Amino acid sequence: MSHLFDSEPDWNEMEFLIKWKGQSHLHCQWKSFAELQNLSGFKKVLNYAKKVVEDVRFRKMVSREEIELNDVSKEMDLDIIKQNSQVERIIADRISKDSSGNVTQEYLVKWKGLSYAEAT
């Protein structure tokens, strides 16, 4: 991140890759800050921008070693999230019908690195 911004970014000149709620990642779109301002989820964009600005300020105030330690910690957190997204086992399965009569197969999944209480 330290290479991206020498100063706080101008958000009006940036685009954001948006993953739309209820749609797969195949439907992600690049949108400008202005295009996102009138959407109901704009608060998430503002929270993201605030987080980036805080990170830029943090990196200006600390040593190179502290930056590296912070980056390693973030990378470890991402690895844990990635691991917890992997299926460890299928606990159960079922066939269900929705209100339209469409039949779907459902699986109860135990995720790698998470407890059975967190199965979905």
C-alpha positions as CSV (number, residue, x, y, z in Angstrom):
1,M,0.0,0.0,0.0
2,S,2.9,2.4,0.7
3,H,3.7,2.4,-3.0
4,L,0.1,3.4,-4.0
5,F,-0.2,6.7,-2.2
6,D,2.4,9.3,-1.4
7,S,-0.5,11.4,0.0
8,E,-4.2,10.8,0.7
9,P,-6.0,9.7,-2.4
10,D,-8.4,11.8,-4.4
11,W,-11.5,9.4,-4.3
12,N,-13.2,11.3,-7.1
13,E,-10.5,10.1,-9.5
14,M,-10.8,6.5,-8.4
15,E,-12.9,3.5,-9.4
16,F,-13.9,0.7,-7.1
17,L,-14.5,-2.9,-8.0
18,I,-18.0,-3.6,-6.7
19,K,-19.3,-7.0,-5.8
20,W,-23.1,-6.6,-5.9
21,K,-25.1,-8.2,-3.0
22,G,-27.0,-11.3,-4.2
23,Q,-24.9,-11.7,-7.3
24,S,-21.8,-13.8,-8.0
25,H,-18.4,-12.4,-8.4
26,L,-18.9,-12.8,-12.2
27,H,-21.1,-9.7,-12.0
28,C,-18.5,-7.4,-10.3
29,Q,-18.2,-4.0,-11.9
30,W,-15.9,-1.0,-11.8
31,K,-17.7,2.1,-10.7
32,S,-16.6,5.6,-9.9
33,F,-17.1,7.3,-6.6
34,A,-19.7,9.6,-8.1
35,E,-21.7,6.6,-9.5
36,L,-21.8,5.0,-6.1
37,Q,-22.8,8.0,-4.0
38,N,-26.6,7.6,-4.5
39,L,-26.6,3.8,-3.8
40,S,-27.9,2.4,-0.5
41,G,-24.6,0.6,0.2
42,F,-22.5,3.8,-0.2
43,K,-21.6,3.7,3.5
44,K,-19.5,0.7,2.8
45,V,-17.5,2.6,0.2
46,L,-17.0,5.5,2.8
47,N,-15.9,3.0,5.4
48,Y,-13.4,1.5,2.9
49,A,-12.0,4.9,2.0
50,K,-11.7,5.8,5.7
51,K,-9.7,2.5,6.3
52,V,-7.4,3.3,3.4
53,V,-6.7,6.9,4.6
54,E,-6.0,5.6,8.1
55,D,-3.6,3.1,6.7
56,V,-1.8,5.8,4.7
57,R,-1.5,8.0,7.8
58,F,-0.3,5.0,9.9
59,R,2.5,4.2,7.4
60,K,3.8,7.7,7.5
61,M,4.1,7.7,11.3
62,V,5.8,4.3,11.9
63,S,9.1,2.6,11.0
64,R,9.7,0.3,8.1
65,E,9.9,-2.6,10.5
66,E,6.5,-1.8,12.0
67,I,5.0,-1.5,8.5
68,E,6.4,-4.9,7.6
69,L,5.1,-6.4,10.8
70,N,1.6,-4.9,10.1
71,D,1.7,-6.3,6.5
72,V,2.7,-9.8,7.7
73,S,-0.1,-9.7,10.2
74,K,-2.7,-8.7,7.5
75,E,-1.4,-11.4,5.2
76,M,-1.8,-14.0,8.0
77,D,-5.3,-12.9,8.6
78,L,-6.1,-13.2,4.8
79,D,-4.6,-16.7,4.9
80,I,-6.9,-17.7,7.7
81,I,-9.9,-16.3,5.9
82,K,-8.9,-18.2,2.8
83,Q,-8.4,-21.4,4.7
84,N,-11.9,-21.0,6.4
85,S,-13.4,-20.8,2.9
86,Q,-12.3,-24.3,2.1
87,V,-14.7,-27.2,2.5
88,E,-13.4,-29.8,5.0
89,R,-16.3,-32.2,4.8
90,I,-20.0,-32.4,3.8
91,I,-21.9,-33.2,6.9
92,A,-25.3,-33.7,5.3
93,D,-27.2,-33.1,2.1
94,R,-30.8,-32.7,1.1
95,I,-33.1,-31.9,-1.8
96,S,-35.5,-29.0,-1.3
97,K,-38.1,-27.2,-3.3
98,D,-38.6,-23.5,-3.4
99,S,-42.0,-21.7,-3.7
100,S,-41.8,-21.9,-7.5
101,G,-41.3,-25.7,-7.4
102,N,-37.6,-25.5,-8.4
103,V,-35.6,-28.4,-6.9
104,T,-32.2,-27.7,-5.5
105,Q,-29.5,-29.8,-3.8
106,E,-28.3,-28.3,-0.4
107,Y,-25.3,-29.3,1.6
108,L,-24.4,-28.7,5.2
109,V,-20.6,-27.9,5.1
110,K,-18.0,-28.1,7.8
111,W,-15.4,-25.4,6.9
112,K,-11.7,-26.1,7.3
113,G,-10.3,-24.5,10.4
114,L,-13.7,-23.7,11.9
115,S,-15.8,-25.6,14.5
116,Y,-18.9,-27.7,13.7
117,A,-20.9,-24.9,15.4
118,E,-19.9,-22.7,12.4
119,A,-21.0,-25.1,9.7
120,T,-23.4,-23.7,7.1
